[in-house]
Amino acid sequence: MDNLSYAKGEGGIIVLNLQETGKNIKEIREVKGLSQEKAAEKANISRNRWQEIEYGRENMTVDTLRRIAAGTR
C-alpha cells in the first residue's frame, strides 16, 4: 500500500499522504487542547474514525477533511 489517498475536490484531485496528514491533524487537535472525542463530535464523525485518521489508516474525502477542519476550530 502506498499510503496515499486521492480525493476529487473543486480544484482537481487532492493527493494526501495519510500518515503525514494524520500526524498533522493530531498535532493541531492537541495544540487546540481537544480530546479525540470532542474533536470528532464537533466534526460529526465517530471517535473511532477520528482515531483511525490520526493513525493514517483511514481514507478521507474532501468532505471529511472539511469536517475535520470544523472539528479543530
N, C-alpha and C positions, 0 to 999 in steps of 0.2 A: 504494500500500500504506500502510495506516495505522500500521504498525509496532507493532500491539498483538497480544498473544497472549491467548487465552481458554482457561482450564483449569478443569474442574469439579473441585472439591475437596469435602471432607466438609462444609464450612460453606457451600457455594454455589459460585458462579462467581468465579474469580480473574481479574482483568484486569491484564496486565503490559505496560508499555512495554518492548519488547525492548532498545532501545538503552540506556535508563537501567538496566535490570536487569543487562545485560551489563557495563556500566561499574561497577556496584556489586560484582558478582561478581569482576571483575578486581581492584578495589581491595582487597577482603577477601583474595583469594588473595595479592596482593603483600605486604600487611601481615603475613600469616602466614608469609611467606618461602617460598612454594611455587612451583615451576615449574608451567606448564600440564600438563606430562606427569605430574608427581607428583600434582597435584590430580585430574586425570582418572582416573588409576589408582586413587586412593582412592575416587572416585565410581563407579568401574566403567563409565565411558564412554570413548570414544576421545578422544585428544588433539585430533584434528581437530574433533570435535563440540564439545568444550570451547571451542576457539578460536572457532568459529562463534557459540556462545552469547555469549562475551565481546564479539564484534563486533556483536551484536544481529541476527544473520542467521538464527538458528535458533529455531524454536518450541520450547516446553518444556511438558511435562506436570507435574502436581503431583509425580509420582514422580521425574521428572528433577530438579526443584527440591530434593527431599529428598536425592537422590544428591549434588547439588552442595553442599548443606549438610554432608553427611558428608565430602565431599572437601576442605572448607576447615576442618575441625577440626584 
